[in-house]
Amino acid sequence: MTPTLASTLNRDSISRAYALIRPHIRRTPTVEVDPADFGLRAAGLVLKLELLQHTGSFKTRGAFTNLLTHEIPAAGVVAASGGNHGAAVAFTAMKLGKPATIFVPTVSSPAKMERIRGYGANLVVTGDRYDNALSASREWAATSGALPIHAYDQIETLLGQGTVGLEFEEQAPTIDTLLVAVGGGGLIGGIAGWYAGRTRIIGVEPEAAPTLARALAAGYPIDSPAGGIAADSLAPKRVGELMLPLAQAFVERVALVPDQAIVDAQQSLWRTLRVMAEPGGAAALAALLCGAYVPKPDERVGVLVCGGNTTGVA
């Protein structure tokens, strides 16, 4: 990890970000469950229900960190998103009385589009994938003067997402391992920056979108497939430049899961806990259920259920 990044994104800076955004966000709960309820062998299983955050995902943390640390121009803010980041930026802009324009691809779910419109943002649907929406948002920022808020490759975004780790450690200080879903990497990058090697971090990606797995193998962000059931939240073409050094330093490995395992995890969360997670939100648990990550019998495992913007469970 570069000295500049290490000095910018660490426990102290994440703590300062948390103090800034704490009045605006929910401290989402954790629930400790018997691993046997999910057919698992482990010493403990703790789920953090970040899907209960404002707008239904962790993204609100990064959005508030961005908007509260920048001077917002008259044109407001602009963001590209598979859906969750856009909803978070739209909600944050609404709460702070700022205009927002959100670009999403056609794969964004109707539930997420409805949320963005409901928060009063100008919604633009363009292209088939996140990268198409990102290009369009950059053009809009250049012509309008709006402030761009990146979904994952921005220091303020990483700081905000890192506050998930701060809360999880306070709520479940004895976990040995934490499983985190990966899309662009803002969430796992921020969390890795918080834990900084004190807890084992395992990334989880769909087999159809192995962005971090390929970046770690190559040593740099590399284009990857961007498909699968969780394409609206876990399928950019590549991970962020800023998060990769954090992953290289503090993420032990990446577990890849098939789409069916994600569907099974969604169903298991609903059947066992009456928690309705979106595919990306259930991906981390999927790694346990399908055996992509097998804990030791004496291991205490934490799982982040990071999103719930869905209209139902398959």
C-alpha positions as CSV (number, residue, x, y, z in Angstrom):
1,M,0.0,0.0,0.0
2,T,1.4,3.4,-0.9
3,P,2.3,5.8,1.9
4,T,-0.2,8.4,0.6
5,L,-3.1,6.0,0.7
6,A,-2.0,4.6,4.1
7,S,-2.0,8.1,5.5
8,T,-5.4,8.9,4.0
9,L,-7.4,5.8,4.7
10,N,-6.8,4.3,8.1
11,R,-8.5,3.8,11.4
12,D,-8.2,7.5,12.4
13,S,-9.6,8.9,9.2
14,I,-12.4,6.3,9.1
15,S,-13.2,7.3,12.7
16,R,-13.4,11.0,11.7
17,A,-15.7,10.1,8.8
18,Y,-17.9,8.2,11.2
19,A,-18.2,11.1,13.6
20,L,-19.2,13.3,10.6
21,I,-21.9,11.0,9.2
22,R,-23.2,9.4,12.4
23,P,-26.1,11.8,12.8
24,H,-27.2,11.0,9.3
25,I,-27.0,7.2,9.1
26,R,-28.4,4.2,10.9
27,R,-26.2,2.1,13.1
28,T,-27.3,-1.2,11.6
29,P,-27.8,-4.2,13.9
30,T,-26.0,-7.5,14.1
31,V,-27.7,-10.8,14.8
32,E,-25.8,-13.8,16.2
33,V,-27.2,-17.1,15.0
34,D,-26.5,-20.8,15.5
35,P,-24.4,-21.8,12.5
36,A,-26.4,-25.0,12.4
37,D,-29.5,-23.0,11.4
38,F,-27.7,-22.6,8.1
39,G,-26.3,-26.1,8.0
40,L,-22.8,-24.9,8.9
41,R,-20.1,-26.0,11.3
42,A,-18.4,-23.1,13.1
43,A,-18.0,-21.8,16.6
44,G,-20.2,-18.8,15.8
45,L,-21.9,-16.8,13.0
46,V,-22.7,-13.1,13.2
47,L,-24.6,-11.3,10.5
48,K,-24.6,-7.5,10.1
49,L,-27.8,-6.4,8.6
50,E,-26.6,-3.4,6.6
51,L,-29.6,-3.8,4.3
52,L,-31.5,-2.0,7.0
53,Q,-29.4,1.2,6.2
54,H,-31.2,4.2,4.7
55,T,-31.9,3.4,1.0
56,G,-31.4,-0.4,1.6
57,S,-27.6,-0.6,1.4
58,F,-24.2,0.5,2.8
59,K,-23.8,3.0,0.0
60,T,-25.5,5.8,2.0
61,R,-22.4,5.9,4.2
62,G,-20.1,6.8,1.3
63,A,-22.6,9.2,-0.1
64,F,-22.9,11.3,3.1
65,T,-19.1,11.3,3.5
66,N,-18.8,12.7,0.0
67,L,-21.5,15.4,0.2
68,L,-20.5,16.5,3.7
69,T,-16.9,17.0,2.8
70,H,-17.3,18.9,-0.5
71,E,-18.7,22.2,-1.5
72,I,-21.7,21.3,-3.7
73,P,-22.0,23.4,-6.9
74,A,-25.3,24.9,-8.1
75,A,-25.7,22.0,-10.6
76,G,-25.6,19.6,-7.6
77,V,-24.1,16.1,-7.8
78,V,-24.0,13.4,-10.4
79,A,-23.4,9.7,-10.0
80,A,-23.3,6.5,-12.1
81,S,-24.6,3.4,-10.5
82,G,-26.0,-0.1,-10.9
83,G,-28.7,1.2,-8.5
84,N,-27.7,1.2,-4.9
85,H,-25.1,4.0,-5.1
86,G,-27.5,6.1,-7.1
87,A,-30.3,5.6,-4.6
88,A,-27.8,6.6,-1.8
89,V,-26.6,9.7,-3.6
90,A,-30.2,10.7,-4.4
91,F,-31.3,10.2,-0.8
92,T,-28.4,12.1,0.6
93,A,-28.8,15.0,-1.9
94,M,-32.5,15.1,-1.0
95,K,-31.7,15.3,2.8
96,L,-29.1,18.0,2.3
97,G,-31.3,20.0,-0.2
98,K,-29.0,19.5,-3.2
99,P,-29.9,18.6,-6.9
100,A,-28.9,15.1,-8.1
101,T,-28.7,13.4,-11.5
102,I,-28.2,9.7,-11.5
103,F,-27.2,7.5,-14.5
104,V,-28.0,3.8,-14.4
105,P,-27.8,1.0,-16.9
106,T,-30.7,-1.0,-18.2
107,V,-29.7,-3.9,-15.9
108,S,-30.6,-1.9,-12.8
109,S,-33.6,-3.4,-11.0
110,P,-37.0,-1.7,-11.2
111,A,-36.9,-1.5,-7.3
112,K,-33.7,0.6,-7.4
113,M,-34.9,2.9,-10.2
114,E,-38.1,3.5,-8.2
115,R,-36.1,4.4,-5.1
116,I,-34.0,6.9,-7.1
117,R,-37.0,8.6,-8.6
118,G,-38.7,8.6,-5.2
119,Y,-35.9,10.6,-3.7
120,G,-36.4,13.4,-6.3
121,A,-33.3,12.8,-8.4
122,N,-33.2,13.2,-12.2
123,L,-32.9,9.5,-13.3
124,V,-31.2,8.7,-16.7
125,V,-31.3,5.1,-17.9
126,T,-28.5,4.5,-20.5
127,G,-26.5,1.5,-21.8
128,D,-26.4,-2.1,-20.8
129,R,-23.8,-2.0,-18.1
130,Y,-22.4,0.2,-15.3
131,D,-19.5,1.4,-17.5
132,N,-22.0,2.8,-20.0
133,A,-23.7,4.8,-17.2
134,L,-20.3,5.9,-15.9
135,S,-19.3,7.4,-19.3
136,A,-22.5,9.2,-19.6
137,S,-22.3,10.6,-16.1
138,R,-18.8,12.0,-16.8
139,E,-20.1,13.7,-19.9
140,W,-22.8,15.3,-17.8
141,A,-20.4,16.4,-15.1
142,A,-18.2,18.1,-17.7
143,T,-21.0,20.0,-19.4
144,S,-23.1,20.8,-16.3
145,G,-20.5,21.5,-13.6
146,A,-22.1,18.9,-11.3
147,L,-19.9,17.3,-8.7
148,P,-19.2,13.6,-9.6
149,I,-19.6,11.1,-6.7
150,H,-17.9,7.8,-7.7
151,A,-19.5,4.6,-6.5
152,Y,-16.2,3.1,-5.2
153,D,-13.0,4.6,-6.6
154,Q,-12.9,7.8,-4.4
155,I,-11.3,8.3,-1.1
156,E,-14.4,9.7,0.6
157,T,-16.4,6.8,-0.6
158,L,-13.9,4.3,0.8
159,L,-13.9,6.2,4.1
160,G,-17.6,6.1,4.4
161,Q,-17.8,2.4,3.6
162,G,-15.0,1.7,6.1
163,T,-17.4,2.8,8.8
164,V,-19.2,-0.5,8.3
165,G,-16.0,-2.2,9.6
166,L,-15.8,0.2,12.6
167,E,-19.4,-0.7,13.6
168,F,-19.0,-4.4,13.0
169,E,-15.9,-4.6,15.2
170,E,-17.6,-2.7,18.0
171,Q,-20.7,-5.0,17.8
172,A,-18.8,-8.3,17.2
173,P,-15.2,-7.9,18.5
174,T,-14.4,-11.6,18.7
175,I,-15.0,-12.7,15.0
176,D,-12.0,-14.4,13.4
177,T,-13.1,-13.9,9.8
178,L,-15.4,-11.5,7.9
179,L,-16.9,-12.3,4.5
180,V,-17.7,-9.3,2.3
181,A,-19.2,-9.1,-1.2
182,V,-17.2,-7.3,-3.9
183,G,-18.3,-5.2,-6.8
184,G,-16.1,-2.3,-7.5
185,G,-14.4,-2.8,-4.2
186,G,-15.3,0.3,-2.2
187,L,-16.9,-1.7,0.6
188,I,-14.2,-4.3,1.1
189,G,-11.5,-1.7,0.6
190,G,-12.9,0.5,3.3
191,I,-13.4,-2.4,5.7
192,A,-9.9,-3.8,5.0
193,G,-8.5,-0.3,5.8
194,W,-10.3,-0.4,9.1
195,Y,-9.3,-3.9,10.2
196,A,-5.8,-3.6,8.7
197,G,-5.0,-7.2,9.1
198,R,-6.4,-7.7,12.6
199,T,-9.3,-9.9,11.3
200,R,-9.2,-12.2,8.3
201,I,-11.1,-10.6,5.4
202,I,-12.5,-12.8,2.6
203,G,-13.9,-11.2,-0.5
204,V,-16.8,-12.9,-2.3
205,E,-17.6,-12.4,-5.9
206,P,-20.0,-14.1,-8.4
207,E,-18.2,-16.4,-10.8
208,A,-19.7,-14.3,-13.6
209,A,-18.0,-11.1,-12.3
210,P,-14.6,-11.9,-10.9
211,T,-13.2,-8.4,-10.8
212,L,-11.1,-8.5,-7.7
213,A,-10.0,-12.1,-8.2
214,R,-8.6,-11.2,-11.6
215,A,-7.0,-7.9,-10.3
216,L,-5.2,-9.8,-7.5
217,A,-4.0,-12.4,-9.9
218,A,-2.7,-9.7,-12.4
219,G,-1.4,-7.3,-9.8
220,Y,-3.5,-4.4,-11.2
221,P,-7.2,-3.7,-12.1
222,I,-8.1,-5.7,-15.2
223,D,-11.3,-5.9,-17.3
224,S,-13.4,-8.8,-16.3
225,P,-16.8,-10.3,-17.3
226,A,-19.7,-8.3,-15.9
227,G,-22.7,-10.6,-15.8
228,G,-24.7,-12.9,-13.5
229,I,-27.6,-12.5,-11.2
230,A,-26.0,-9.8,-9.2
231,A,-24.9,-7.7,-12.2
232,D,-26.8,-4.6,-10.9
233,S,-24.5,-4.4,-7.8
234,L,-21.5,-6.7,-8.2
235,A,-20.5,-6.4,-11.8
236,P,-18.4,-3.4,-12.9
237,K,-15.7,-4.2,-15.5
238,R,-12.9,-3.8,-13.0
239,V,-12.2,-2.9,-9.3
240,G,-11.1,0.6,-8.3
241,E,-7.5,1.7,-8.5
242,L,-7.6,3.0,-4.9
243,M,-8.9,-0.1,-3.2
244,L,-6.6,-2.6,-4.8
245,P,-3.6,-1.9,-2.6
246,L,-5.8,-2.3,0.5
247,A,-7.0,-5.7,-0.9
248,Q,-3.5,-6.8,-1.7
249,A,-2.4,-5.9,1.9
250,F,-5.4,-7.0,3.9
251,V,-7.7,-9.4,2.0
252,E,-6.7,-13.0,2.4
253,R,-8.4,-14.3,-0.7
254,V,-11.5,-14.1,-2.9
255,A,-14.1,-16.8,-3.0
256,L,-16.1,-17.2,-6.2
257,V,-19.7,-18.3,-6.1
258,P,-22.1,-19.5,-8.8
259,D,-25.4,-17.7,-9.3
260,Q,-27.4,-20.6,-8.0
261,A,-25.5,-20.4,-4.7
262,I,-26.5,-16.7,-4.4
263,V,-30.2,-17.6,-5.0
264,D,-29.9,-20.4,-2.4
265,A,-28.5,-17.9,0.1
266,Q,-31.3,-15.4,-0.6
267,Q,-33.8,-18.2,0.1
268,S,-32.0,-19.4,3.2
269,L,-31.9,-15.9,4.7
270,W,-35.6,-15.5,4.1
271,R,-36.5,-19.0,5.3
272,T,-34.3,-18.8,8.5
273,L,-34.4,-15.1,9.5
274,R,-37.1,-13.6,7.4
275,V,-34.4,-11.3,5.9
276,M,-35.0,-10.4,2.3
277,A,-31.6,-9.6,0.7
278,E,-30.9,-8.7,-2.9
279,P,-28.5,-11.0,-4.8
280,G,-25.5,-8.9,-4.1
281,G,-26.5,-8.7,-0.4
282,A,-26.7,-12.5,-0.1
283,A,-23.4,-13.2,-1.9
284,A,-21.2,-13.3,1.2
285,L,-23.4,-15.9,2.9
286,A,-23.5,-17.9,-0.4
287,A,-19.7,-18.5,0.0
288,L,-20.4,-20.3,3.3
289,L,-23.4,-22.2,2.1
290,C,-21.8,-23.6,-1.1
291,G,-18.5,-24.4,0.4
292,A,-16.5,-21.7,-1.4
293,Y,-15.3,-20.7,2.0
294,V,-15.2,-23.5,4.7
295,P,-14.6,-22.2,8.3
296,K,-12.8,-24.3,10.9
297,P,-14.9,-25.8,13.6
298,D,-13.5,-23.3,16.2
299,E,-13.9,-20.3,13.9
300,R,-16.2,-17.4,14.5
301,V,-17.4,-15.9,11.2
302,G,-19.0,-12.6,10.4
303,V,-21.1,-12.1,7.3
304,L,-22.1,-8.7,5.9
305,V,-25.6,-8.7,4.4
306,C,-25.0,-5.5,2.5
307,G,-28.1,-4.8,0.4
308,G,-31.9,-5.4,0.3
309,N,-33.2,-3.6,-2.7
310,T,-35.3,-6.3,-4.3
311,T,-38.9,-7.0,-5.0
312,G,-38.7,-10.6,-3.8
313,V,-36.7,-13.8,-3.4
314,A,-36.6,-16.3,-6.3
